[in-house]
Amino acid sequence: MLNKKHIKYFNKILPKDFVFSEPGDCWAYGYDNSKMHVMPECVLFANHKSQIKNIVKYCFENNIPITTRGRGTGNTGGSVPIENSIVLSLEKMNKIIKIDTSNRLSIVEPGVINTVLQENLKKQNFFWGPDPSSQDYSTIGGNIANNSAGPRAIKYGTPRDNILGLEFISGKGEIHKTGVKTSKGVVGLDLTRLFTGSEGVLGILTEATLKILPLNNSVKTIEITFERVENASETIISLMTQPITPYKLEFVDNESIKLINTIKKNHYEENCNSAILLEIDGEEEYIDTMLENIIKVIKKNKYKEITVANCNLDIENLWSARKSLSPALREIGGYKINEDIVVPISNLTILLKNLNKISEKYSIKIVNFGHAGNGNIHVNLLFKSDKEKKSDNSKKCLKEIFDLVLSLDGTLSGEHGIGIIKKEFINKEIDKGTLSLMNDIKKQFDPKNILNPNKSI
Ligand SMILES: Cc1cc2nc3c(=O)[nH]c(=O)nc-3n(C[C@H](O)[C@H](O)[C@H](O)COP(=O)(O)OP(=O)(O)OC[C@H]3O[C@@H](n4cnc5c(N)ncnc54)[C@H](O)[C@@H]3O)c2cc1C
C-alpha cells in the first residue's frame, strides 16, 4: 500500500490535477485490451521529462513499482499495474516537436496518437510506416514499446525499422539518448533496437526520432477469392517471390469468410473458402503497369475471382469486409483466445493445414486471418463458455499450436508482445540461458526492477 507521504510528495512535484489517488479516478487506468484489471494505488501524469525523472528517482529510492501507460490498447496486460504499483500515464506528453522532411525525420513525444502524427505528416506528403489498426487511439510510445505495426508492415516495416533514435529514463531516473539523427550511423551499441519492443521493462520513453517517408500518390486495391485455402497461401508465396512488394497483403480463411458473410450479407460468393486483400502503391504513371504485372502473377495460381476496386466506394467495400471480422468475433461472445503467431510465409500452407487438424482434434473452432504477407496470422480459438476456455482441452490445444509454430521456424507473437498474459509461454521460444542474459540486461537498465516488473522477460 502506498502511504499518504508518497502521494503528498507526488502532489508537491507535479502540477495540479496530475495526481489521481481516489479509486473512482484510478479505476479506468487499471486495465487494457487484455480485459485484465488491477486497481492502481495512484495514477500520475507527466508532460515533461523533468517530472518523469523526479518521479522515477523517488520510486527508485522508495522501491515503488511503476507501470508506464500510453492509452491502454495493448492486448497482453502490459499497461495493467501489478499490485501496489503506480501508473504513469503519458497521454499529456503529446507534442510533435519537429517534422523535418529534408532529413526525412520527425521528433515526437511518446503520448502522440499515431493517427495525429500521420495526419500532420500527410499535410507534407509524408508518413510514418507503422499503422496498427488501433492507430486512432494508440500512442507512439506504446507502438514503440510493443513494436506494433499493421497491414503495411509488409512493405514499410515495424517501429524497429522506422526509428533513428530514442530518449528514455532508466529505472534509476537517469536520462539516456540512443541512435542518430542521420540515415547512417554505427557508433556504439544499437540500444535503439534493443529498447524498441521491450514492453516498458528497460526504461520510460520520453522522445523518439522517427524515420519518415514520402507518400506514394497512387494505390490499387485487389480482392482475390479461392476455393481452397492452400490456393490462397500458394498465391501469397508467389506474390512475395516477384519484385513488386505489396503495400498490404491480408488473408482470411474459410471460418472467417462464414463470419464476414453473416455481417456483410454474402460479400463472398458460394464455395469461396479463403480470400486475399492485396494493395500495391506507386507513382500514378506506373501503377497500371504494376497492376497488370501483379494480375499476371495471381493468374498463374488457382483462384475463383479477381476484383479490382475502381473507385473509393469499391475500396471501402473491400476493406469493410476484412475489418468486419474483429467486431463479428466480438459479437459471437467474449470466450476466445486470440493469438498472433508468425511463420515464414513458405510455411503458411502447412501451418493452415495443421491448424485445421488441431481444430478437429480438440473440437475447438479456430478462425484464422491476418497480415499474411508477414506470415503473421491471428489465430482465434472460440469457446461457448468461460469453463471451456479455461479447460485442459483448451490448454492442450494452445500448446499444440505453439509447438507447431515453433517447429515451422515461427515465433509466438508478431505484434501483441508477452506482457503478463503470455509470460508463461516465453520459455517455449527462448532458452533458459538467453532468457537469463536478457534479465541481466534489464538489471543494468533497472537495477531495482521497478519498471513493469514481472512482465515480458
Ligand atoms: C482494436 C485494436 C486493434 C489493434 N490492432 C493492432 C495492430 O494492428 N497491430 C498491433 O501491433 N497492435 C494492435 N493492437 C494492440 C495495441 O493497440 C498496440 O500494442 C499499441 O501499440 C499499444 O499502444 P498504447 O498507447 O495503447 O500502449 P499501452 O497499451 O498503454 O502500453 C503498451 C505497452 O507499452 C508500454 N509503454 C507505453 N508507453 C510507454 C513509454 N512511453 N515508455 C515505455 N513503455 C511504454 C506499456 O508499459 C505497455 O507495456 C490493437 C489493439 C486494439 C484494442
PDBQT file of the ligand as one rigid body, heavy atoms in Angstrom, charges set to zero:
ROOT
HETATM    1  C1  LIG A 501      -8.909  -2.573 -31.669  1.00  0.00    +0.000 C 
HETATM    2  C2  LIG A 501      -7.422  -2.825 -31.513  1.00  0.00    +0.000 A 
HETATM    3  C3  LIG A 501      -6.672  -3.066 -32.642  1.00  0.00    +0.000 A 
HETATM    4  C4  LIG A 501      -5.298  -3.324 -32.523  1.00  0.00    +0.000 A 
HETATM    5  N1  LIG A 501      -4.568  -3.518 -33.644  1.00  0.00    +0.000 NA
HETATM    6  C5  LIG A 501      -3.254  -3.715 -33.574  1.00  0.00    +0.000 A 
HETATM    7  C6  LIG A 501      -2.476  -3.911 -34.759  1.00  0.00    +0.000 A 
HETATM    8  O1  LIG A 501      -2.980  -3.891 -35.876  1.00  0.00    +0.000 OA
HETATM    9  N2  LIG A 501      -1.162  -4.114 -34.605  1.00  0.00    +0.000 N 
HETATM   10  C7  LIG A 501      -0.562  -4.132 -33.388  1.00  0.00    +0.000 A 
HETATM   11  O2  LIG A 501       0.655  -4.313 -33.348  1.00  0.00    +0.000 OA
HETATM   12  N3  LIG A 501      -1.269  -3.955 -32.255  1.00  0.00    +0.000 NA
HETATM   13  C8  LIG A 501      -2.583  -3.749 -32.307  1.00  0.00    +0.000 A 
HETATM   14  N4  LIG A 501      -3.310  -3.562 -31.150  1.00  0.00    +0.000 N 
HETATM   15  C9  LIG A 501      -2.615  -3.566 -29.846  1.00  0.00    +0.000 C 
HETATM   16  C10 LIG A 501      -2.227  -2.159 -29.296  1.00  0.00    +0.000 C 
HETATM   17  O3  LIG A 501      -3.028  -1.168 -29.856  1.00  0.00    +0.000 OA
HETATM   18  C11 LIG A 501      -0.753  -1.835 -29.535  1.00  0.00    +0.000 C 
HETATM   19  O4  LIG A 501       0.051  -2.685 -28.762  1.00  0.00    +0.000 OA
HETATM   20  C12 LIG A 501      -0.392  -0.365 -29.211  1.00  0.00    +0.000 C 
HETATM   21  O5  LIG A 501       0.895  -0.070 -29.685  1.00  0.00    +0.000 OA
HETATM   22  C13 LIG A 501      -0.445  -0.019 -27.720  1.00  0.00    +0.000 C 
HETATM   23  O6  LIG A 501      -0.368   1.388 -27.593  1.00  0.00    +0.000 OA
HETATM   24  P1  LIG A 501      -0.905   2.144 -26.294  1.00  0.00    +0.000 P 
HETATM   25  O7  LIG A 501      -0.562   3.587 -26.432  1.00  0.00    +0.000 OA
HETATM   26  O8  LIG A 501      -2.325   1.851 -26.065  1.00  0.00    +0.000 OA
HETATM   27  O9  LIG A 501       0.014   1.497 -25.188  1.00  0.00    +0.000 OA
HETATM   28  P2  LIG A 501      -0.399   0.765 -23.832  1.00  0.00    +0.000 P 
HETATM   29  O10 LIG A 501      -1.356  -0.332 -24.091  1.00  0.00    +0.000 OA
HETATM   30  O11 LIG A 501      -0.779   1.784 -22.839  1.00  0.00    +0.000 OA
HETATM   31  O12 LIG A 501       1.011   0.153 -23.426  1.00  0.00    +0.000 OA
HETATM   32  C14 LIG A 501       1.573  -0.907 -24.148  1.00  0.00    +0.000 C 
HETATM   33  C15 LIG A 501       2.950  -1.241 -23.548  1.00  0.00    +0.000 C 
HETATM   34  O13 LIG A 501       3.831  -0.160 -23.808  1.00  0.00    +0.000 OA
HETATM   35  C16 LIG A 501       4.405   0.317 -22.586  1.00  0.00    +0.000 C 
HETATM   36  N5  LIG A 501       4.578   1.776 -22.776  1.00  0.00    +0.000 N 
HETATM   37  C17 LIG A 501       3.644   2.657 -23.174  1.00  0.00    +0.000 A 
HETATM   38  N6  LIG A 501       4.190   3.882 -23.264  1.00  0.00    +0.000 NA
HETATM   39  C18 LIG A 501       5.499   3.756 -22.927  1.00  0.00    +0.000 A 
HETATM   40  C19 LIG A 501       6.596   4.662 -22.809  1.00  0.00    +0.000 A 
HETATM   41  N7  LIG A 501       6.464   5.977 -23.095  1.00  0.00    +0.000 N 
HETATM   42  N8  LIG A 501       7.785   4.182 -22.402  1.00  0.00    +0.000 NA
HETATM   43  C20 LIG A 501       7.947   2.873 -22.119  1.00  0.00    +0.000 A 
HETATM   44  N9  LIG A 501       6.958   1.980 -22.203  1.00  0.00    +0.000 NA
HETATM   45  C21 LIG A 501       5.745   2.408 -22.603  1.00  0.00    +0.000 A 
HETATM   46  C22 LIG A 501       3.405  -0.084 -21.514  1.00  0.00    +0.000 C 
HETATM   47  O14 LIG A 501       4.018  -0.192 -20.242  1.00  0.00    +0.000 OA
HETATM   48  C23 LIG A 501       2.932  -1.422 -22.039  1.00  0.00    +0.000 C 
HETATM   49  O15 LIG A 501       3.844  -2.429 -21.704  1.00  0.00    +0.000 OA
HETATM   50  C24 LIG A 501      -4.679  -3.345 -31.233  1.00  0.00    +0.000 A 
HETATM   51  C25 LIG A 501      -5.463  -3.100 -30.102  1.00  0.00    +0.000 A 
HETATM   52  C26 LIG A 501      -6.818  -2.850 -30.233  1.00  0.00    +0.000 A 
HETATM   53  C27 LIG A 501      -7.623  -2.588 -28.999  1.00  0.00    +0.000 C 
ENDROOT
TORSDOF 0
